[in-house]
Amino acid sequence: MSVVASILRWGSGLPAWQQHAISLLFAQGSLSANDDEDVYALLKAGHGIADPQNRVAQKIDVGKAAPAEQAKSLVQITAIKNLRNVNALAENQTLPISPTGLTVIYGDNGSGKSGYSRVLKRACRARDQGEPILPNAGAPQRPDAKAQATFNLLIDGTATEVVWTNGSPAPEALSTVSVFDTRCARAYVDEQDDFSYVPYGMDILRGLADLCTRLKKKIEDEVARSTPNTIAFAKLQQSKTSAGRLANTLSARTKPEDVEKLATLTQENLDRHATLDKSLKADNPKEKAQALRTLASRVLRLSERCTEKLGVISDAKVKELQNLIEASRTAKKTAEEASRAFKEEPGRLPGTGGEVWQELFAAARKFALESHAGKDFPHLDPNDQCPLCQQPLNEAAARLVEFDTFIHNELEKVARESRDKAVLAYKLIKDDDLNISFDSETQNELREKHGDLVQRCIDFGIALKSRQAAINAAAKPDGDWTIIGIEPASPTAALLDLNKSLVETAEAMEKAADDKGRLAMQLEFNELDARIQLRDLKEQALQAIKSHVVVQNLNKCSTAVKTHAITSKSTEINEQVISKDLADALTAEYKKLNVGSLKVTLKSISQKGKTYYKLILQTAGGNKLSDILSEGEQRAIAIGSFLAEVNIAQHPGGVIFDDPMSSLDHRRREKVASRLVEEAKKRQVIIFTHDLYFLCMLQQECERLGIDIHPQSLNRTPDGFGVASNDLPFDGINTSKRVKALRDMHLVCSQHQKSGNEKARVMCTRDAYFHLRLAWERAVEEVLFRGVVMRFGEGVSTQRLQEVIVEDDDYFTIDAGMTKCSKYAHDGAAAGQVSTPEPDELEADINALETWRKTVEKRKDDIRNRRKK
């Protein structure tokens, strides 16, 4: 299993905060200050300390990141095709890749090379996946669109296809392909001040261990800030009370509800505290107790009078009076309506039915008891005499019965009864003096400590009188009941509370006179007094509990950041990976890349009775590497380290390099080119580059070593970016291919001439002569001097001189070709008004180069053979 795979699979079983840290270290190589803060918040959240930002941990996805455990099959990429939603790359394109030898994919900036590179890094599970793969911003967007690509593979010689989709686990087969990326520089100065080499992936463990050290410091700082200050509780802690004991034992285990319970006091508790305090401080407690009881009695009677007088004019009494008066008026009106017909009957004397008339009829009833003894008045016979006029009644006998019926009518009876009830209720309110009898002596005794209550009682007495007057006014025939207003607030409850307090104080004072009772009171007072102190400190106490909980959880965090498990894993991997074979392989690679006579040695270290080994990078002079290595040398170390680890793993999987030339000088470029071409002898090598001179070096090395090279170029076309072509840029091809490219330019010039576009023909022709001049220059290096001296090449290949001879015709032909090209390729042609050659003349000049090239190529074998003899 690879180091990275081992670490990631181990890490996938760790807590969320560590998985997040490992994911970032895998992707970024290092952690920023903001990353540290995020991990710290996740660590605390995992131990009971809430994160206000609710950050979510990025868990390790082994299927997306970890390389395969072991390459069991030979996997070779033969094409990448059908890319979808990858930047602005054209769709339905195919980028061919040779399964063997060297494939070089050249692309200028903005050609689409980086899009292919990003896809390969994700599909092959490289660590360098920092740049996002975004869809084409200029195309219609679909929210579900995901980057996708299809890979043609040979797996142990059998053709197959796999599909990669961004965000899903990468195909297992592609994980056997190794990618050189920005995470491959792994040498650092360690704790022993050694410049040590760390196998690929071990920087994750080192980064995790360093993070734990930083987190431990954060925890210690926060513990110092969070430990509560208990100075405010010092006085309370000296109290031998329930609240004092709680203050003494404040910790993470203290329940907040216990604090709330003790710190919450009722008014009754506060009054009791005041009573006890007064009693314990009083002189002559028995005499004062008697005075208090007398005052309490007067207060009680006052409360009773307040209740009694308010009852006279209460809302209920007012409502009752209002209802009685309204009922009386209604009954009277109803009775009057009923009697109107009786009174207004024809023949009735005025006033019939009225009060005087009714008194007259009542007198007749009374007289009949004597004048008509034994008769039931008014039921007299027609022959009987009228008690009033003493004349025979005759038909008037029936009229007496009619009069009696009217007087005994029910409506009249109801009206009279209603009036009587209303009058009685009204008189009870009107005639009551409503005096609460709040004497001046009682007022004076209460005024000092209960002035508000005294004023309330006085105001209440005034309010009773005012309410009585309002009721009198409202009871009148045209009175308005709304002027009465609300019932005045009675001081009865406050008076009763005062009575109770006075009685309790009296009782307390009586107990205070007794030693045993005084001790009990003192203990009770101490408990209440301590609770009042706790009430005033409640928020501080609750905050202290929270702080204790935070400190407790921070201590758990401190335990969690111990590095024992990381050290054990590092040791385990070191024992598996660090070896003399790796040291030798690294030394060999650095030598091939000419990195400052760098040598890798094994150094043993002993810890806790066990011996470990680490790889030390040294120079022959013993100088400190971190001071002398250039950026280019460090890049070369990274490339050499990558190749050493790939080769010591002894599997044939391919390797991919994304712009390996970054920070390299031109001399080291040749060393790297030579080393990568050498690697292509035994495995598939794929190189992405924008460096045209590096491409030329790779071509030269492949030609020198007889290695197949398969160059591709990526171009921007109307279809989009990243369109693959076998045609390399003009500067990157040899003379024979340049001749072919020049013939294509000639065809374009001819087409412009046929279409009559003279301006385009002139521009095309001048451009062709510019490139023809470059072709003559390349031909001198490549054809005439057989590559003995090449621009940006290192050294001189003297062995190639065996094929070189410069004849007079060579000189004249080259001079003529270069002179004519310069005449038409430069601005002087336009300034001197020199006519641009026709297409036929251009074709002849191209053929002149090709004819000369073939002539020189043909004679080289004769020259070599002759010189060998």
Salt bridges, closest charged atoms under 4 A:
ASP36 OD2 - ARG214 NE 2.60
GLU37 OE2 - LYS218 NZ 2.48
ASP38 OD1 - ARG55 NH1 2.89
ASP51 OD1 - ARG55 NH2 2.99
ASP61 OD2 - LYS64 NZ 3.77
GLU69 OE2 - ARG9 NE 3.53
GLU91 OE1 - ARG84 NE 3.89
ASP128 OD2 - LYS121 NZ 2.91
GLU131 OE2 - ARG118 NH2 3.05
ASP144 OD1 - ARG142 NE 3.78
GLU161 OE2 - LYS81 NZ 2.59
GLU172 OE1 - ARG125 NH2 3.40
ASP190 OD2 - LYS614 NZ 2.59
GLU191 OE2 - ARG206 NH1 3.59
ASP193 OD1 - LYS624 NZ 3.49
ASP194 OD2 - LYS603 NZ 2.80
ASP194 OD2 - LYS614 NZ 2.93
ASP203 OD1 - ARG127 NH1 2.90
ASP210 OD2 - ARG206 NE 3.96
ASP221 OD2 - LYS217 NZ 2.88
GLU222 OE1 - LYS44 NZ 3.21
GLU260 OE1 - LYS538 NZ 3.27
ASP277 OD1 - LYS281 NZ 3.11
GLU308 OE2 - LYS309 NZ 3.98
ASP315 OD1 - ARG467 NH2 2.52
GLU320 OE1 - LYS317 NZ 3.97
GLU337 OE1 - ARG340 NH1 2.63
GLU345 OE1 - ARG348 NH2 2.72
ASP381 OD2 - LYS375 NZ 3.06
ASP384 OD2 - LYS375 NZ 3.45
GLU402 OE2 - ARG348 NH2 2.69
ASP404 OD1 - ARG365 NH2 2.32
ASP404 OD1 - HIS408 ND1 3.25
ASP431 OD2 - LYS427 NZ 3.50
ASP431 OD1 - LYS430 NZ 3.79
ASP432 OD1 - LYS309 NZ 3.16
ASP433 OD1 - LYS309 NZ 3.47
GLU445 OE2 - ARG298 NH2 1.94
GLU510 OE2 - ARG293 NE 2.90
GLU524 OE2 - ARG272 NE 2.92
ASP529 OD1 - HIS273 NE2 2.96
ASP536 OD1 - ARG535 NE 3.31
GLU572 OE2 - LYS569 NZ 3.28
GLU575 OE2 - LYS610 NZ 3.14
ASP584 OD2 - LYS580 NZ 2.91
GLU589 OE1 - ARG675 NE 2.71
GLU645 OE2 - ARG186 NH2 2.86
ASP658 OD2 - LYS121 NZ 2.99
ASP659 OD2 - LYS113 NZ 3.24
ASP659 OD2 - HIS690 ND1 3.10
ASP665 OD2 - ARG668 NH1 3.26
GLU678 OE2 - LYS592 NZ 3.08
GLU679 OE1 - ARG675 NH2 2.77
GLU679 OE1 - LYS682 NZ 3.99
GLU679 OE2 - ARG683 NE 2.64
ASP691 OD2 - ARG669 NH2 3.06
GLU701 OE1 - ARG704 NH2 2.61
ASP744 OD2 - LYS740 NZ 3.90
GLU758 OE2 - ARG761 NH2 2.64
ASP767 OD1 - HIS771 ND1 3.54
GLU777 OE2 - ARG773 NH1 2.74
GLU777 OE1 - ARG791 NH1 3.91
GLU781 OE2 - ARG791 NE 2.68
GLU782 OE1 - ARG778 NE 3.22
GLU794 OE2 - ARG667 NE 3.20
GLU803 OE1 - ARG786 NE 3.08
GLU803 OE2 - ARG864 NH1 2.64
GLU807 OE1 - ARG859 NH1 3.41
ASP810 OD2 - ARG859 NH2 2.27
ASP827 OD1 - ARG766 NH2 3.38
GLU841 OE2 - LYS820 NZ 2.61
GLU843 OE1 - HIS746 NE2 3.80
ASP845 OD2 - LYS820 NZ 2.92
GLU850 OE2 - ARG853 NH2 2.86
GLU850 OE2 - LYS854 NZ 3.93
GLU857 OE2 - ARG786 NH1 3.16
GLU857 OE1 - LYS860 NZ 3.19
ASP861 OD1 - ARG864 NH2 2.84
